[in-house]
Amino acid sequence: MESQQIANAPIQDPFKQTFFHGTKADLNIGDLISTGYTSNYIDRQLRHIYLASTLNAAVWGAELAAGDGKQRIYLVEATGELEDDPNVTNKRFPGNPTMSYRSTTPFKVVGEVTIWQGHSEEQIRSMKEALQKLSENGGVVIEE
């Protein structure tokens, strides 16, 4: 009898892979992060939204995001296809060591990382200065 109940039990969906998304936006579980909003990093809308499989990449995302809001890291699920983020892949290191991706389809917020270690003020300042210098020299900060 017990084996028949197990055989008739509904099949469960497999666990979906979650990713990290660093930002200063105040979001709730169930919210969708989508295109059509001003970027976290430049003052215009982008065609893509970004996420990463590594916490460190999301920490940088939260720390470098524009605005004065609280730095946040969300756990998100992709709802469509992902591609390697060309802004960090094959630039300084071959491949995609930061495991950073982008998509044109929304990400669903499924949680928030509330305890994480940020970079030092000196590291953040150095990164912001390098990005500013790149921009001033005509380099593309975000390749769309």
N, C-alpha and C positions, 0 to 999 in steps of 0.2 A: 504494500500500500504506500509506504513512504517513498519508494523509488518511482512510483507512478506520479506522485505529487511533484517530485523534482522534475520529472520528464515533462510535466504539464506547466511548470513554472514559466512565467514570461522571460524571454531572453533579455538580458540587461545590455544597455549600450556600453561599449568599451570606454574606458577613461580617456577623455580628450586631453591632448597635450596642452599645458598652459605655458604662457610666456610672461615676460615682464614688460611693463610700459611705465617709463619714468616721466613725470610731468609735475606741474603745479596746479593742475585743474582739480577741483573738488568733485569727485564722482561717487556714484553709489553702485552697489552690486546690482547687476542687471542692466546698467547703462551701456550704450553702444558708443564706442569711440569711432568717429567716422571722418571722412574728408569733408571739406566745406567750411572749416574753421581756420582762423589765423594760426599759423604754425607756432610751436613752442620756441622756435629758434630764429625765425626771420619774420618780418612784418608783412606777410602775405599768405594767401591760402596755398596749400600744396595739393598735388594730385594723389599723394600717398600718405599713409600713416605708418608708423614705425613701432617695432617691438623687438625684443631680444630674448634669447634663451639663457643669457647669463645675467646674474644680478648686478655685476659690476657695470655692464653697459647701461642698464636701467638706472643705476645710481648716477652715472654721468648724465643721462637724459633728464633726471629730476634736477640735478644741480645746475645744469646749463640752460634749463628752460627759462624763458622770459617771464617777467612779472614778479610780484612780491608775495605770491601765495606760498603756502606750505609745500615743501618738496614732498612728493608722494610717489610711491611705486605700487602699481596695481598688477594683480594677476589677471591675465586676459586670455581668452580663447579666440583664435582666428575663425572667421566665418566663411572664408574663401581661400583662394590661392595666395601663397606667399612667394616672394622672390628675395634673393640676397640683396641686402642694402648696399648699393654701389658707392655710398659715401664712405664706407669703411672697409669694404672688401677689396682685396688686391691693391690697396693703396700703400700702406707701410708693410703689410705682411701678406703673403700669398693666401688665397682662400678666404674663409670667413671665420677667423679665430674668435671674434666677439659674438658669433652666432646671432648677428643682427639681420633683421628682415623687414620687408615693407609689403604693403598691400593697398589695393584700392577699395577693398571690401572692409566692412566694420570689424572691430574687435569687441567682444563682449566682456565686460568687467565681471569677474567671478570671485574676486577677493582683493585684499590689500595687504602688502607687507608693511607692518607697523614698526618693526624693529630692524634697523639696518645701519651699517657703518658707512658714513660718508667719507669723501676725500678731505684732505687738509685744506685749509683756506689757501695756502700757498699753491697746492696742486690745482685748485679750481681757478685761481687767479692766472696761473701759468697757462692753463688750457684756454681760458677766455682770451688772453693776450695773443696766443697763437692763432686762434680762430679770427680775431680782429685783424691781425697782420695778413692772414690769408685773404680775407675779404678786401682789405685795402690794396693788396697787390693784384687784384683782379681774379683771384682764385674763387672757385665756386664752393661755398660752404655747404650747400645742400644741392646735390645733383638730382634733378627730377627727370 
